[in-house]
Amino acid sequence: MLVLSLVFMALLAVLSLVGAFLGAERAAAFFNASGMAAFWILLAGLLVLAMIYHDKLPRAPASLTLHLGPVLILVGAMWGSTAGHRLAEKVLDIDKTPRGFMKIDQGEAGSTVYAHADFDPQAGLFHLPFSLYLREFTLEHYPLRDPRWKLTAVMLPGPDAPPDAEVLASKIPWREGQDVEMPFTAVRLRILQYLDSAEPVYAEGAAPHLEVASGEQATPVVLKLEAGQTARLRGVTVRVAHVFANPKMVGLPPEGRVIDAGGSASNPAANVDVEWADGRKESRFVMARFAMHGQKDDHLRISCVAPEPIGNRAAPPGNPPAMELLLTCDGREKRTWLVPGPVDDRVLICPAKLLEPEGNECTSGVRGYSLPYLCLAKPTPMIRDYKSDLIVIDESRQVCLGHKVVEVNDPLHYGGYHFYQTHYDEEEQQFTILSVVSDTGLPLVYGGFVVMTAAAFWRCWGQPAWRYLRRRSDHGA
């Protein structure tokens, strides 16, 4: 019996090593398979029988307790497994899910647990008897060592690229006044100046405006980009209702609305009212950077035109940076600016479009890829921590524990479950993703570790110390 128990324990050690290389999901499926369930039951039974038939254990409480710990750990793990949860539901009518994932939007409550992190209802879901309300989600970052934006050469896979081709990118170490080579090309770059916060400079009198044309009209009517400006054309009247320097959509249509993001007018836009001769009225939205947006398949053409800046200048903090470059190759040179908009975190320019003819030996790049671009990208600080401020709502009331800030390695425990911070909305930080783990069998597992640790301490240190003190007492010391 003892030999057979040792063989099964050795097999458990081997299976544990194999499971370590399978990954979390495959290992969980493997150890919860029906064949492994029989192995767990046989192993637990062998350990119990070995303890019963070991004639010395009853006379050695420390050793007996030391052997009892692994049995409790094993039984607790089996009770908390997927099969153990199914057995508890059938025999004891305890309805709990062993594990899953929750996605909760900020300012909303959720109680649905999905089987997988893709949140597919077809893969199975479970409803908790209580809800979690996401009060606030916050990110903490490490401070940036260098706040300057990064300069990178980028090439995108073209139509002739292999199906598995990836984007090619190479960072360019730069310093003002220093010449550097642009990767993938023969172009040399010189950073003439870098402005931490910049605003565009336009020629005198240059300003964004609207161009309105109707039917076969060749010359459009030009309107100032000011509210109230009106153009009366044959069969239609166009009036500027509202002007935006940098429009931003808040919410989703039809309830969503457009607000002005502020900053320099890098994407001027206008909301215009259109009234036809037959009395029909409608509203259209036109932007400078997306000329086709707001256009309809009719004879009325409205476009927002922004003047091209002739340079940039330093501005108060809050605006995006700007970088002035000098590109040279084969005796040709071109000065240009890299300037992201207030909403974008990067901007691209293609030297081949600046150093003509396009596709020459200076900017030919790599075969199968697009011509190389320069990208000025905002540096991303490393994430130090992400936290979810949660409130437990049980039977439509807030429970006495109030709110709990869940972060990595600091879960929320309530209602027989642990809720761990797993992931979050990387773009807007508007929702959090929690992994849900049942605590069924966990008291037995913890109890087994406590019992085993206490017995090992007593067996290895307590008993020898006690015997030593007894001997000294017997000798009158």
C-alpha positions in Angstrom: 0.0 0.0 0.0 2.8 2.4 0.8 4.7 1.6 -2.4 1.6 2.1 -4.4 0.9 5.4 -2.7 4.5 6.5 -3.5 4.1 5.5 -7.2 0.9 7.6 -7.5 2.6 10.6 -5.8 5.6 10.3 -8.2 3.1 10.2 -11.1 1.4 13.4 -9.7 4.8 15.1 -9.6 5.4 14.2 -13.3 1.9 15.3 -14.3 2.5 18.6 -12.5 5.6 19.2 -14.5 3.8 18.4 -17.8 0.9 20.8 -16.8 3.4 23.6 -16.2 4.2 23.6 -19.9 0.7 23.3 -21.2 -0.5 26.7 -20.3 -3.2 27.7 -17.9 -6.3 26.8 -20.0 -5.0 23.5 -21.4 -3.7 22.5 -18.0 -7.1 23.2 -16.4 -8.8 21.1 -19.1 -6.3 18.3 -18.6 -6.5 18.1 -14.8 -10.3 18.3 -14.8 -10.8 15.5 -17.4 -12.8 12.4 -16.4 -9.7 10.2 -16.4 -7.8 12.6 -14.1 -10.9 12.6 -11.8 -10.4 8.9 -11.3 -6.7 9.5 -10.6 -7.5 12.1 -7.9 -10.0 9.8 -6.2 -7.6 6.8 -6.2 -4.7 9.0 -4.9 -6.8 10.4 -2.1 -8.0 6.9 -1.2 -4.5 5.4 -1.3 -3.2 8.2 1.0 -6.0 7.6 3.5 -5.6 3.8 3.4 -1.8 4.1 3.8 -2.3 6.2 6.9 -4.7 3.6 8.3 -2.4 0.7 7.6 0.8 2.5 8.8 0.9 1.1 12.3 3.4 3.7 13.6 1.4 6.8 12.6 -1.3 6.5 15.4 1.5 6.5 18.0 3.1 9.6 16.4 0.6 12.5 16.3 3.0 14.8 14.6 3.7 12.5 11.8 0.0 11.6 11.5 -0.9 15.3 11.3 1.9 15.9 8.8 0.4 13.2 6.5 -3.1 14.5 7.0 -2.3 17.9 5.5 -1.7 16.7 1.9 -5.0 14.7 2.1 -6.9 17.9 3.1 -5.2 19.8 0.3 -6.1 17.1 -2.3 -9.7 16.7 -1.1 -10.2 20.5 -1.1 -8.7 20.8 -4.6 -11.1 18.1 -5.9 -14.1 19.7 -4.2 -13.2 23.0 -5.8 -12.7 21.6 -9.3 -15.1 21.8 -12.1 -16.3 18.2 -11.5 -16.6 19.0 -7.8 -18.9 21.9 -8.6 -21.0 19.7 -10.8 -21.3 17.1 -8.0 -22.2 19.8 -5.5 -25.0 21.0 -7.8 -26.4 17.6 -8.3 -26.1 16.3 -4.7 -26.3 19.4 -2.5 -28.1 21.7 -4.9 -25.3 24.3 -4.6 -25.3 26.3 -7.8 -21.9 28.0 -8.3 -19.6 28.5 -11.3 -16.0 27.4 -10.7 -14.4 30.2 -12.7 -15.1 32.8 -15.4 -14.8 36.4 -16.4 -16.8 39.6 -15.9 -16.8 42.8 -18.0 -18.2 45.8 -16.1 -18.6 49.3 -17.6 -17.7 52.3 -15.5 -20.8 53.7 -13.8 -22.7 50.5 -14.3 -23.4 47.2 -12.4 -22.9 43.7 -13.6 -23.7 40.2 -12.4 -23.0 38.1 -15.5 -20.0 35.7 -15.5 -18.8 34.4 -18.9 -17.0 31.2 -19.4 -14.2 32.8 -21.5 -12.6 36.2 -21.8 -14.1 36.7 -25.3 -17.5 37.2 -23.6 -19.3 35.0 -26.0 -22.8 34.0 -24.6 -22.8 30.9 -26.7 -19.8 29.6 -24.7 -21.7 29.6 -21.5 -22.5 32.2 -18.9 -23.7 32.3 -15.2 -25.5 35.0 -13.2 -24.3 35.8 -9.7 -27.0 36.3 -6.9 -25.5 39.8 -6.4 -24.0 42.6 -8.5 -20.7 44.5 -8.7 -20.9 48.3 -9.5 -17.8 49.8 -11.0 -17.5 53.2 -9.3 -14.2 54.2 -11.0 -11.4 52.7 -12.9 -7.9 54.3 -12.7 -4.5 53.7 -14.2 -1.2 54.5 -12.6 2.0 55.0 -14.7 5.6 55.2 -14.1 7.1 58.7 -14.8 8.6 59.1 -18.2 12.3 59.5 -18.4 12.1 61.4 -21.7 8.8 63.1 -22.4 9.9 64.0 -26.0 7.9 62.2 -28.8 9.6 59.3 -30.6 10.6 59.4 -34.2 10.1 56.1 -36.1 10.4 54.8 -39.7 7.4 52.6 -40.6 6.6 50.4 -43.6 3.2 48.7 -44.2 2.8 45.4 -46.1 1.8 46.1 -49.7 -0.4 44.0 -52.0 2.6 41.9 -53.1 3.7 41.1 -49.5 3.4 37.6 -48.1 0.1 36.9 -46.1 2.0 36.7 -42.8 4.0 39.9 -43.4 4.1 42.3 -40.4 4.6 46.0 -40.1 8.2 47.0 -40.2 9.2 49.7 -37.8 12.5 51.1 -36.6 13.1 53.8 -34.0 15.3 56.7 -35.0 17.5 58.1 -32.2 17.6 61.8 -32.8 19.1 65.0 -31.5 18.6 68.6 -32.7 21.1 69.6 -35.3 22.4 66.0 -35.8 22.2 64.1 -39.1 20.8 60.6 -39.0 19.9 58.0 -41.6 16.3 57.0 -42.2 16.0 53.2 -42.0 15.0 51.3 -45.2 16.1 54.3 -47.4 19.1 56.4 -48.5 17.5 59.5 -47.1 19.3 61.5 -44.4 17.4 63.5 -41.8 18.4 66.5 -39.8 16.2 67.6 -37.0 16.3 71.4 -37.3 14.2 72.1 -34.2 11.8 70.4 -31.8 9.0 72.3 -30.0 7.5 70.6 -26.9 4.2 72.5 -27.5 3.5 74.1 -30.9 0.8 75.9 -32.8 0.7 76.4 -36.6 1.6 79.7 -38.3 -0.4 80.7 -41.4 0.1 83.3 -44.1 -1.4 86.6 -43.4 -5.2 86.6 -44.1 -5.3 82.8 -44.4 -8.3 81.2 -42.6 -10.5 78.1 -42.9 -13.6 78.5 -45.1 -16.5 76.7 -46.7 -16.9 76.1 -50.4 -20.5 75.5 -51.6 -21.5 74.5 -55.1 -24.8 73.3 -56.6 -25.6 71.5 -59.8 -23.4 72.4 -62.7 -22.0 75.4 -60.9 -18.3 75.5 -61.6 -17.1 78.2 -59.3 -18.1 77.5 -55.7 -19.4 80.2 -53.3 -16.9 80.9 -50.5 -18.2 81.4 -47.0 -16.2 82.4 -43.9 -16.2 79.7 -41.3 -18.4 81.7 -38.9 -21.8 81.0 -37.5 -24.6 82.8 -39.4 -22.8 82.9 -42.8 -25.3 82.1 -45.6 -25.1 81.1 -49.2 -28.1 81.3 -51.5 -27.8 79.2 -54.6 -30.3 78.1 -57.2 -32.9 75.9 -55.4 -31.1 75.7 -52.0 -29.9 77.9 -49.1 -27.0 76.9 -46.9 -26.4 78.5 -43.5 -23.5 77.9 -41.1 -25.1 76.9 -37.8 -22.0 76.0 -35.6 -18.3 76.0 -36.1 -15.7 73.6 -34.5 -11.9 73.9 -34.3 -11.4 70.2 -33.5 -14.7 68.2 -33.4 -15.0 65.2 -31.2 -18.0 62.8 -31.0 -19.3 62.1 -27.5 -21.5 59.0 -27.2 -23.1 57.0 -30.0 -25.7 58.1 -32.5 -28.5 59.1 -32.3 -28.0 60.3 -28.8 -24.4 61.3 -29.3 -23.3 64.9 -29.8 -20.3 66.7 -31.2 -18.2 68.9 -29.0 -15.1 71.0 -29.6 -11.9 69.3 -28.3 -10.1 72.7 -28.3 -6.6 73.5 -29.2 -5.3 74.8 -32.6 -7.7 74.5 -35.5 -6.1 71.4 -37.1 -9.4 70.0 -38.2 -11.9 72.8 -38.7 -15.5 71.7 -39.2 -19.0 73.1 -39.4 -22.5 72.1 -38.9 -24.7 73.6 -41.7 -28.4 73.9 -42.2 -29.7 73.2 -45.7 -33.1 74.4 -46.9 -34.4 73.3 -50.3 -36.8 75.3 -52.5 -39.6 72.8 -51.8 -39.3 73.4 -48.1 -37.3 70.4 -47.1 -34.7 71.0 -44.4 -31.7 69.0 -43.2 -28.5 69.3 -41.3 -25.0 68.4 -42.6 -21.6 68.1 -40.9 -18.4 68.8 -42.9 -14.8 68.6 -41.8 -11.5 69.6 -43.4 -9.5 66.5 -42.7 -12.2 64.1 -43.9 -13.6 65.7 -47.0 -16.0 62.9 -47.9 -17.7 63.0 -44.5 -21.1 64.6 -44.6 -21.3 64.5 -48.4 -24.4 63.0 -50.1 -25.1 61.7 -53.5 -26.9 64.8 -54.8 -26.0 67.9 -56.7 -25.1 69.9 -53.5 -21.4 69.9 -52.6 -20.2 71.5 -49.4 -16.5 71.3 -48.3 -14.5 72.7 -45.5 -11.1 73.9 -46.6 -8.3 74.6 -44.1 -5.2 76.6 -45.2 -1.9 74.9 -45.1 0.4 76.2 -42.4 3.7 77.8 -43.4 5.4 76.9 -40.2 5.0 76.4 -36.4 5.9 78.3 -33.3 6.2 77.6 -29.6 2.8 77.6 -27.7 1.8 77.3 -24.1 1.8 73.8 -22.7 -1.1 71.6 -23.7 -0.6 71.6 -27.5 1.0 68.8 -29.4 4.7 69.1 -30.3 6.2 69.8 -33.7 9.4 68.7 -35.3 11.0 70.5 -38.3 13.0 68.2 -40.5 15.5 68.6 -43.4 15.4 65.6 -45.7 18.3 65.2 -48.2 19.2 62.6 -50.8 21.1 62.5 -54.1 21.5 66.3 -54.1 17.8 67.1 -53.4 16.5 68.4 -50.1 13.2 69.3 -48.6 12.2 71.0 -45.3 9.0 69.8 -43.7 7.2 69.6 -40.4 5.9 66.7 -38.4 2.9 68.0 -36.4 0.3 65.7 -34.8 -3.2 67.0 -34.2 -4.5 67.6 -30.7 -6.5 64.3 -30.8 -4.0 62.1 -32.7 -1.0 60.5 -31.0 1.0 60.3 -34.2 1.3 61.6 -37.7 2.9 60.1 -40.9 4.7 61.7 -43.8 6.3 59.9 -46.7 9.7 61.2 -47.9 9.0 59.7 -51.4 6.2 62.3 -51.8 8.6 65.0 -50.8 11.7 64.0 -52.6 10.4 63.4 -56.2 10.3 61.5 -58.4 8.4 59.0 -56.2 9.9 55.6 -56.0 13.5 56.7 -56.8 16.5 54.9 -55.3 16.4 57.2 -52.3 13.1 56.0 -50.9 12.5 52.6 -52.6 12.2 50.8 -49.3 11.7 47.1 -49.1 10.1 45.0 -51.9 6.5 44.0 -51.1 6.0 46.9 -48.7 4.7 50.4 -49.0 7.1 53.4 -49.2 8.6 54.2 -45.8 6.9 56.8 -43.6 8.1 58.9 -40.8 6.0 58.6 -37.6 6.1 61.0 -34.7 4.5 59.1 -31.8 3.7 60.1 -28.3 5.8 58.2 -25.7 3.7 55.7 -23.7 4.6 55.4 -20.0 4.8 52.0 -18.5 1.7 51.0 -16.5 2.5 50.6 -12.8 -0.9 49.5 -11.6 -4.6 49.4 -12.6 -7.4 49.5 -10.1 -11.2 49.0 -10.0 -13.2 50.8 -7.3 -16.1 48.3 -6.8 -19.3 48.4 -4.8 -21.1 45.1 -3.9 -24.9 45.4 -4.3 -26.8 42.5 -2.7 -30.6 42.4 -3.0 -30.6 46.0 -4.3 -28.7 47.4 -1.4 -25.1 48.2 -0.8 -23.6 45.8 1.6 -21.8 46.9 4.8 -18.3 46.5 3.3 -18.9 49.6 1.2 -16.5 49.9 -1.7 -13.3 47.9 -2.4 -10.5 48.9 -4.6 -9.4 45.8 -6.5 -5.9 45.7 -8.0 -3.5 43.1 -9.1 -2.8 40.6 -6.2 -5.4 42.3 -4.1 -8.8 40.7 -5.0 -12.3 41.2 -3.7 -13.8 38.3 -1.8 -17.6 38.1 -1.4 -20.4 35.7 -1.8 -18.2 32.6 -2.1 -16.0 34.1 -4.9 -12.8 35.9 -5.4 -12.7 38.7 -8.0 -9.3 39.4 -9.5 -8.2 42.4 -11.6 -7.3 40.8 -14.9 -7.6 43.4 -17.8 -9.2 46.6 -18.8 -10.3 48.9 -21.7 -6.9 49.9 -23.1 -8.3 52.7 -25.3 -10.8 54.6 -23.2 -10.4 53.0 -19.7 -14.3 52.8 -19.6 -14.6 49.2 -18.4 -12.8 46.6 -16.4 -12.3 42.8 -16.8 -12.3 40.7 -13.6 -11.6 37.0 -13.3 -14.0 35.2 -11.1 -12.9 32.2 -9.0 -15.0 30.1 -6.7 -13.7 29.6 -3.1 -15.3 26.2 -2.9 -12.8 23.8 -1.3 -10.4 26.6 -0.5 -10.9 26.4 3.3 -9.8 22.7 3.1 -6.8 23.6 1.0 -5.7 26.4 3.4 -6.4 24.2 6.4 -4.3 21.4 4.9 -1.3 23.8 4.4 -1.7 25.1 8.0 -1.9 21.6 9.4 1.1 20.4 7.3 3.2 23.5 8.2 2.4 23.3 11.9 3.1 19.5 12.0 6.4 19.9 10.1 7.5 22.7 12.5 6.7 20.5 15.5 8.2 17.4 14.0 11.5 19.1 12.9 12.0 21.7 15.6 9.4 21.5 18.3 9.9 17.8 19.3 13.7 18.0 19.3 13.6 21.2 21.4 11.1 19.6 23.8 13.2 16.4 24.2 16.3 18.5 24.8 14.6 20.5 27.5 13.2 17.3 29.1 16.7 15.8 29.2 18.1 18.9 30.8 15.3 18.8 33.4 15.9 15.2 34.2 19.6 15.9 34.8 18.7 18.9 37.1 19.9 21.6 34.7 
